[in-house]
Amino acid sequence: MNGLISSQAEIEALKGLTGSATCDIVVCPPFTLIDRVVARVKDSKLVIGAQDCHAQQSGAHTGDVSAEMLANIGARYVILGHSERRVSHGEDDEIVLAKAVAAHQAGLIAIVCVGETRHERDEGRAIEVVGEQLRESIPEAATSANLVVAYEPVWAIGTGLVPTNEQIEEVHAAIRQMLADRLGNDGHSVKILYGGSVKASNAASIFKIRNVDGALVGGASLKASEFAAIISAAV
């Protein structure tokens, strides 16, 4: 829940800072800015997504936004199942799955988030928890073309805490195997992002970890210069 009309300047600044980037760059602003930003980044390397959607295409759901509405104004991605939605809004795997199905039906790429709490990590259940979330949140029609998986340990989001490289590699390897088991060879092509206190100072080392295909960046994405430095570390 960050970003006013004036925040467009930070997104526009990325156009010049990332012109030669060879990776996919997606910015997911709040609903209020999506249509404005889509127009401003036209003919650039930036792609616009959303931070959530409703599972239904339309209806009596006051205050909600459907995947079809997002696609209609130019969004191409949508983040689903972020821990802040799972915790603050009580969204379980069934809800995330329904939203992912809706996203795919609208032609959006679903960025499905998974991750364990500190308590679950301390109990040695991180991979078990992530595995269950992954199995229950991904639609049958998922492919490497319409799905991105983001691993965000809940205890690392906005805390400055980052798992060790070994911990990240272990979970990403488990996710890769689960995707391969579910999708066959195509599971090896699904992008797996790491999220949780990613910043310019640690991005390069994180991107070197096996099966880390990119990052889901939170607070560090609010400033173009910081976000651009993370992008530079990925290419």
C-alpha positions in Angstrom: 0.0 0.0 0.0 2.5 2.5 -1.3 2.4 4.9 -4.2 0.6 8.1 -5.1 0.3 9.9 -8.5 3.7 11.5 -7.8 5.2 8.0 -7.5 5.0 7.6 -11.3 8.2 9.6 -11.5 10.1 6.7 -9.9 8.6 4.2 -12.4 9.3 6.5 -15.3 12.9 6.9 -14.2 13.3 3.2 -14.6 12.7 3.5 -18.3 16.1 5.2 -18.7 17.9 3.2 -16.1 16.9 -0.2 -17.5 16.9 0.4 -21.2 19.6 -2.2 -21.9 18.5 -4.8 -19.4 18.2 -8.3 -20.7 15.9 -9.7 -18.0 12.1 -9.4 -17.5 11.3 -6.3 -15.5 7.8 -6.2 -13.9 6.5 -3.4 -11.7 3.3 -4.0 -9.7 1.9 -0.7 -8.5 -1.3 -0.2 -6.5 -4.6 -0.5 -8.5 -5.0 3.3 -8.6 -1.8 3.7 -10.7 -2.0 0.8 -13.1 -3.7 2.4 -16.1 -1.6 5.6 -15.7 1.7 3.6 -15.5 0.8 1.3 -18.4 0.5 4.4 -20.7 3.8 5.9 -19.4 5.9 2.8 -19.9 4.7 2.0 -23.3 7.5 1.1 -25.7 9.9 0.4 -22.8 11.2 -2.8 -21.3 9.0 -2.4 -18.3 5.9 -4.6 -17.9 3.1 -3.8 -15.5 1.3 -6.1 -13.1 -1.0 -5.9 -10.1 -0.7 -6.9 -6.5 -3.9 -9.0 -6.2 -7.2 -9.9 -7.9 -10.5 -11.4 -7.0 -11.4 -15.0 -8.0 -14.6 -14.0 -9.7 -14.9 -12.3 -13.0 -17.6 -9.9 -11.9 -20.5 -9.6 -9.4 -21.4 -8.2 -6.0 -17.9 -7.9 -4.6 -17.7 -4.3 -3.6 -14.2 -3.0 -3.3 -12.6 -5.9 -5.2 -10.9 -5.9 -8.6 -11.1 -8.8 -11.0 -8.4 -10.3 -13.2 -10.4 -9.4 -16.3 -10.4 -5.7 -15.1 -6.7 -5.8 -14.7 -6.1 -7.3 -18.1 -8.5 -4.7 -19.6 -6.3 -1.8 -18.5 -3.0 -3.4 -19.6 -1.7 -5.4 -16.7 0.1 -8.6 -17.7 1.0 -10.1 -14.3 -0.7 -10.4 -10.9 0.9 -11.3 -7.5 -1.2 -13.9 -5.6 -0.9 -15.5 -2.2 1.6 -13.0 -0.8 2.0 -13.7 2.9 0.6 -10.3 3.8 -2.6 -11.4 2.0 -2.6 -14.8 3.5 -2.1 -13.4 7.1 -3.9 -10.1 7.0 -6.9 -11.2 4.9 -7.0 -14.9 5.8 -6.4 -16.1 2.3 -5.7 -19.9 2.3 -4.5 -22.1 -0.6 -8.0 -22.6 -1.9 -8.5 -18.9 -2.3 -5.1 -18.4 -3.9 -5.8 -21.3 -6.3 -9.2 -19.8 -7.3 -7.5 -16.4 -8.0 -4.7 -18.1 -10.0 -7.4 -19.8 -12.2 -9.1 -16.5 -12.7 -5.8 -14.9 -13.6 -5.1 -17.5 -16.2 -8.6 -17.2 -17.7 -8.0 -13.5 -18.1 -4.6 -14.1 -19.8 -2.5 -12.9 -16.9 0.7 -14.5 -15.6 0.2 -15.5 -12.0 3.1 -14.9 -9.6 2.2 -17.3 -6.8 3.9 -16.7 -3.5 4.8 -19.4 -1.0 6.8 -19.2 2.3 7.1 -20.3 5.9 6.9 -18.4 9.1 9.8 -18.2 11.6 8.0 -20.8 13.8 7.6 -23.2 10.9 11.2 -22.7 10.0 12.4 -23.4 13.6 10.3 -26.6 13.6 12.1 -27.8 10.5 8.9 -27.7 8.5 9.9 -25.1 5.9 9.9 -27.4 2.9 6.8 -29.2 4.1 4.9 -25.9 4.4 6.1 -24.5 1.1 5.4 -27.8 -0.7 1.8 -27.9 0.6 1.2 -24.2 -0.5 2.7 -24.9 -3.9 0.6 -28.1 -4.5 -2.6 -26.5 -3.4 -2.2 -23.0 -5.0 -1.2 -23.9 -8.5 -3.9 -24.5 -11.2 -4.0 -27.7 -13.3 -3.5 -25.5 -16.4 -0.3 -24.0 -15.0 2.7 -23.8 -17.4 6.0 -22.0 -17.6 4.2 -19.4 -19.8 1.5 -18.5 -17.3 3.1 -19.2 -13.9 5.9 -17.7 -11.8 6.6 -19.0 -8.3 8.0 -16.6 -5.6 9.5 -18.0 -2.4 9.3 -15.5 0.4 10.0 -16.7 3.9 7.5 -14.7 5.9 10.1 -13.9 8.6 12.4 -12.2 6.1 9.8 -9.8 4.6 10.6 -6.2 5.6 12.7 -7.3 8.6 16.1 -7.0 7.1 16.7 -10.7 7.9 17.8 -12.9 5.0 18.1 -16.7 5.0 21.5 -18.1 4.3 22.4 -18.9 0.7 22.2 -22.6 1.7 18.7 -22.2 3.1 17.5 -20.4 0.0 19.1 -23.0 -2.3 17.5 -25.9 -0.4 14.0 -24.5 -0.7 14.4 -23.4 -4.3 15.7 -26.9 -5.2 12.7 -28.4 -3.5 10.4 -26.1 -5.4 12.1 -27.0 -8.7 11.6 -30.7 -8.0 8.0 -30.2 -7.1 7.4 -28.2 -10.3 9.1 -30.9 -12.4 7.0 -33.6 -10.7 3.9 -31.7 -11.4 4.6 -30.2 -14.9 7.2 -32.6 -16.3 10.0 -31.0 -18.3 8.1 -27.7 -18.4 8.6 -27.5 -14.6 12.3 -26.8 -15.2 11.3 -23.7 -17.2 9.1 -22.1 -14.6 10.8 -19.0 -13.1 11.4 -19.2 -9.3 11.9 -15.9 -7.6 13.4 -15.2 -4.2 11.8 -12.5 -2.1 12.4 -11.1 1.4 14.6 -8.2 2.2 16.3 -8.2 -1.3 18.3 -5.1 -1.8 21.1 -3.8 -4.0 23.8 -4.9 -1.5 22.7 -8.6 -1.5 21.1 -9.1 -4.8 24.1 -10.3 -6.7 24.9 -13.0 -4.2 21.3 -14.2 -4.2 21.1 -14.3 -8.0 24.1 -16.7 -8.1 22.2 -19.3 -6.1 21.1 -22.3 -8.1 17.4 -22.2 -9.2 17.0 -18.5 -8.3 15.8 -17.0 -11.5 15.1 -13.5 -10.1 13.7 -11.6 -7.2 10.3 -10.4 -5.9 11.4 -7.0 -4.6 9.4 -5.2 -1.9 10.6 -2.0 -0.2 13.7 -1.6 -2.3 11.5 -1.2 -5.4 10.1 2.1 -4.2 13.2 4.0 -5.4 14.2 3.7 -9.0 17.9 3.9 -8.2 17.8 1.1 -5.7 15.6 -1.1 -7.9 17.8 -0.4 -11.0 20.8 -1.6 -9.0 19.1 -4.8 -8.2 18.2 -5.2 -11.9 21.8 -4.6 -12.9 22.8 -7.4 -10.5 20.6 -9.8 -12.4 22.1 -9.2 -15.9 
